[in-house]
Amino acid sequence: MSNPIKLYNFPKSGHAHRIELMLSLLNLPTELVFVDLAKGAHKQPDFLALNPFGQVPVIDDNGTVIADSNAILVYLAKKYDNGAWLPEEPAAAARVQRWLSVAAGPLAFGPAAARLVTVFGASFNADEVISRAHTLLKVIDAELAKTPFLAGSTPTIADIANYSYIAHAPEGNVSLEPYANVRNWLARIEALPRFVPMPRTVIGLQTHA
């Protein structure tokens, strides 16, 4: 690889953290490029040229530009891994895809949305998104009673796609106390070599950093 992979990120974005974490787990040289969402940098022409949707993360891998966190996870696993993070076997690949869909749907509209209310002042109905979050966490907790990771016995990009917003759910007033299997799963992710955390925001139920 001739140059580090550029990651356009915002430190409090769980979507961006997915990619920072994946790049670290794959031990890939990375250059972090801060995108100041608070000042609207993601809506400026130079950034919109990278991602017309105006969202982080985006990567530039020596001229190959990829936007969307799940798409980037697939790209990194396909290009830089040996099939462990994204299996080729059809049923195993489908299990991973199922959880990428969860990350883009129920996770985004549950735990992630609840955190947007407290951390960024988003105008969602807090009770509604917290309720959605608990509905999702109950399902995930039951699934994790069967396997140590979301898509089976080893970690995949399914786990990376869902980790950040679940780990930080307490910031959105979503307690993880009832979900022992989820908490054990988080600990397994955090024990992976080269794990990097997302900065915690002291807000909601997260009363210390």
Buried (B, 14 or more C-beta within 10 A) or exposed (E): EEEBBBBBBBEBBBBBBBBBBBBBBBEBEBEBBEBEBEEEBBEEEEBEEBBEEBBBBBBBBEEEEBBBBBEBBBBBBEEBBEEEBBBEEEEBBEBBBEBBBBBBEBBBBBBBBBBBBBBEEBEBEBEEBBBBBBEBBEEBBEBBEEBBBBBBEEBBBBBBBBBBBBBBBBBBBBBBEEBEBBBEBBEEBEEBEEEEEBEBBEBBBBEEE
